[in-house]
Amino acid sequence: MEQNWWYDGRRDVLAATRAALTYLQKLYNLFGSWELALAAYKIAPPGIEGPAGDLDLVRLAAEVVKFQY
């Protein structure tokens, strides 16, 4: 998102929503599941792109969601 002394894209509701949806779609394409995409969204990018253990946490979170129902 664009940020400078005059404009901050994070405060633009439409731009921020589009960026969030684009990022969620990217996560869905990466994991192939909306549950995993939403779990990964909550962890934030450093957690996803970090060690493989973080990806295991996302997968574990998705498994826990399946058993809650």
N, C-alpha and C positions, 0 to 999 in steps of 0.2 A: 504494500500500500504506500502511496505517495505521502511523504511528510516533508514539509519545509516550514519556513518561518511564517508563511501565510496560510497554508492549507494542511490539514491533518486528515488523511483519508479514513482513519479509525473513527472519527466523529461523524462521518458521512454515513447515514443509516443504509442507504442503498448500496454504496460501495462496500461497506463492511459486510452486509448480508451476501452480496455476490461473492466476495472473497471467501466467506465461510462456506457457502454452498460449493464453490469450486474446490476448496480444500477437502470437504466431506466426500465429494465425488472422487477425488484423487485417492483418498483413503479406502473408499469402497472398491475402486479398481485394484488397489494393492492387496486388500484382504479378501475380497469376494463376498463380503457379508456386511449388512448394515450394522449388526450388533458389534462386530469387530471394529468397524469404522467409527462408530460412536464411542466405543471404549478407547480407541486410539486418539480420538479428538479430545477426550477429557485428559489424557496423559500429557499432551502437548508435543510439539515436534522434537525437542531434545530427547524426550523419553522414547520416541519411536525410532529415531535414527541412531540411537545409542547402541549399547551392547545387545546381542541377540536375546539376552534374558528379558529385556523389556518387551520384546515382541511376544515372548512366552507369557508374560503377564497379561497382555491384551487377549491372547487366545484363552488363557485361563478365565479371565473375566467373562468372555463370551460363553464358555462352558458353564459357569456359575449361573448366568442368566437363563440358560436352557433348563437347569434343574430347579429353578425357583418356581416354575409354573407347574 
